[in-house]
Structure formats: structure tokens, C-alpha cells
């Protein structure tokens, strides 16, 4: 496993098929490297370093001694959606796999299973976690405030929806892989609970396709919430049940019980109830150890105000300021831009 310090100091990085809007982000991720953008992995020389997005395939013509880095959004991403082409503030760089692929170990899994987190780092993680919760920060930081817990409800469970074509379900959910299947399972396990279903924000924006049968969600839940901020929902509910959604990690930060029907990166460490346990993960972690690995040691944070890498704490400062300027709802021009995106890119 290559650590971030080694990855970020690579002399040359060959970046395969990155769209134009992501290229400046790739350069910012590798401040000491010459980044060469290519459209054919076979052009990477022996001993080179290839960067690809997520689980993108790159063929069989790669030299065996080429190192492959998989890049993906981090867990405190932006104010707005990646599907809206909004520039991220956090990416992860993985030389083993990628965090949502539970079929094999990733750098993050190696980090969580094998690192001895010292007291200073754990204290730093605790402070970071407390500030995230106090500020109500989440991955995308969208939605309006004001969701009210139903009066008299004894048990309120949040069920976050996902994009069903997403790789995190294909590689991280060995059992149930649909939003309706998840709702049905939660309803069967908790017949008297008040179930709140929140569709994925990319689906609500019309940028990704709705899941099979998702229009019938109210057959299995009590309420479908579309415009509430995730931070507000997490504060008000009693439990969160997920396939692999990052909302489960965000719920853990807030001390909420989380049940996983898939195998997200934060499951298997003794902090979640796991319907399908991952046999590779046996270590018991504290919440602050999980935060230290997932939010401090593993990601890189990208400043919006200068072309440099920053600390997680500096990233929180920038996110809070960004959210204050942007407000909680998409402006009219963003909605118009989505219409153009749907025409150009399509809905997947």
C-alpha cells in the first residue's frame, strides 16, 4: 500500500480519460508531479503511474509494473452535487482498490485495520468530528432546514436512497441492491417504526435515474423527504439503515445507531450492525479512530481559494464559508444548467 505522502510526490502521473472540468483538480491533487492526460492506458511507460477515476476499466495492455491509482470523491465534498459538475474540496487516492469496493481491500481498509492511532491524532479526530456535527456538515451540504420529527413517533428510522447504477452498490452490496428492496427489509424488521425515505440528491435533481419501483416507496415507508438537509434529518431521527450510503457514516459521527445491509467502508469495525458482515474486517475501532482514518489520514483536501492542498480543519473553514455564501437551495441558473446537462450527458 502506498501512503498519500508517496502518491502526492510522484514525479509523473498519467491520467486516463479525465473530463475537462476535472483536469485542474487532478493537477491540484498531485502538486509535485507532471500530470499527463492520456486516452489510452497502453501509452503509460514501464514503471509509470496511472490515475483513473473510480472503477474505470483500462484494458489488458498495461505493463505489469505500472502502479494504478484510483481517484474518487472524498467524504466532505462540496456545497452542491458532483453530478452538477461542482468542483470538489476532497478526493481520495487509492493504490490498492477503492473504498466502496468491498470485494478486495482498499488503502482505507488497510489503514483502518493496521494503523496504531496515537492519542494526539485521536484527539484531533474528536475535535474534527465535533465541529462537523456542530456545523451540520455532510458530503454535499444541500437541502433546506426545517424537517420536523412526527409528533408521537416512538421510533423514527431514516432510509437514504442511492443511485442504483452506482458502482458502490455493484461492488459493495452483495445482497440487496435496490432502494425498494432496502425499504422492504427495514419495514419487515421494524413494522411499527416511522420510516423516512430520502431519495438520492442526484435523482432528485434529475441527473441520475430513479431506481426500479422507487415511485412506490410510500407503500413501504411513512414519508418521503425531498428537500430537507441531511444534517437536519440525522439530528432528528433515531436510527439510520443503509445499503452503502455515506449517510450511515454521517450518522455515526452524530452517535446514531446504523444498520448496514451492504458493506460500506465504515462497516465491520464494531460501530455498525451488519446484516452481511465482511470477513476481512475483524478489528474493533473507536469512532474517533474511524474518523482519523477516513477524514484525516486517507483523503486529500483541495482549497477553493488557492491551488494548494489544505488540512481537514482548513477544509471545514472553507466549506462553512462556501455554504453561507451559497445558501441551501439551487439558484435558477443551476436548474437551467441541469436541463442542459440532461440533454448533453443524459440520465444514467
Secondary structure as GFF3:
##gff-version 3
##sequence-region A 1 348
A	DSSP	alpha_helix	4	8	.	.	.	ID=ss1
A	DSSP	beta_strand	12	16	.	.	.	ID=ss2
A	DSSP	alpha_helix	20	29	.	.	.	ID=ss3
A	DSSP	beta_strand	34	38	.	.	.	ID=ss4
A	DSSP	three_ten_helix	41	43	.	.	.	ID=ss5
A	DSSP	beta_strand	49	53	.	.	.	ID=ss6
A	DSSP	beta_strand	67	73	.	.	.	ID=ss7
A	DSSP	three_ten_helix	82	84	.	.	.	ID=ss8
A	DSSP	beta_strand	90	94	.	.	.	ID=ss9
A	DSSP	alpha_helix	107	114	.	.	.	ID=ss10
A	DSSP	alpha_helix	119	135	.	.	.	ID=ss11
A	DSSP	beta_strand	156	160	.	.	.	ID=ss12
A	DSSP	alpha_helix	167	172	.	.	.	ID=ss13
A	DSSP	alpha_helix	179	189	.	.	.	ID=ss14
A	DSSP	beta_strand	194	198	.	.	.	ID=ss15
A	DSSP	alpha_helix	201	204	.	.	.	ID=ss16
A	DSSP	three_ten_helix	214	219	.	.	.	ID=ss17
A	DSSP	beta_strand	223	224	.	.	.	ID=ss18
A	DSSP	alpha_helix	230	236	.	.	.	ID=ss19
A	DSSP	beta_strand	239	242	.	.	.	ID=ss20
A	DSSP	alpha_helix	247	253	.	.	.	ID=ss21
A	DSSP	beta_strand	257	260	.	.	.	ID=ss22
A	DSSP	beta_strand	273	274	.	.	.	ID=ss23
A	DSSP	alpha_helix	287	291	.	.	.	ID=ss24
A	DSSP	pi_helix	292	297	.	.	.	ID=ss25
A	DSSP	beta_strand	299	302	.	.	.	ID=ss26
A	DSSP	beta_strand	309	310	.	.	.	ID=ss27
A	DSSP	alpha_helix	312	326	.	.	.	ID=ss28
A	DSSP	alpha_helix	332	344	.	.	.	ID=ss29
###
